[in-house]
């Protein structure tokens, strides 16, 4: 993925091993703020994916849910 390449919500969810619904929940909670393209579709950059992976790691079962703050 190049520096200016973006992926959609579904692709981002697959790459981090979480559901699209979970990513939308994280967005609603203020943990992530994806960009949107002209059609209003959520798009994620490489940096966004790194943040998603960080959140996914800290939100594993057995970890406190407040450990991944924005």
SULURJO-V933123 format. One record per residue. RES is the residue in one small letter. PSI is psi in whole degrees, -180 to 180 (999 if undefined). Layout:
BEGIN
res:RES psi:PSI
res:RES psi:PSI
END
This chain:
BEGIN
res:x psi:123
res:x psi:174
res:x psi:-33
res:x psi:15
res:x psi:139
res:x psi:153
res:x psi:157
res:x psi:174
res:x psi:-47
res:x psi:-44
res:x psi:-41
res:x psi:-43
res:x psi:-45
res:x psi:-41
res:x psi:-30
res:x psi:-1
res:x psi:30
res:x psi:167
res:x psi:162
res:x psi:-38
res:x psi:-43
res:x psi:-43
res:x psi:-38
res:x psi:-36
res:x psi:-41
res:x psi:-37
res:x psi:-46
res:x psi:-31
res:x psi:-6
res:x psi:11
res:x psi:-28
res:x psi:157
res:x psi:84
res:x psi:152
res:x psi:169
res:x psi:143
res:x psi:-177
res:x psi:-25
res:x psi:-2
res:x psi:6
res:x psi:134
res:x psi:135
res:x psi:144
res:x psi:133
res:x psi:175
res:x psi:-43
res:x psi:-41
res:x psi:-42
res:x psi:-37
res:x psi:-43
res:x psi:-43
res:x psi:-42
res:x psi:-39
res:x psi:-46
res:x psi:-46
res:x psi:-41
res:x psi:-42
res:x psi:-13
res:x psi:23
res:x psi:156
res:x psi:140
res:x psi:-3
res:x psi:147
res:x psi:137
res:x psi:-14
res:x psi:12
res:x psi:-7
res:x psi:79
res:x psi:151
res:x psi:999
END
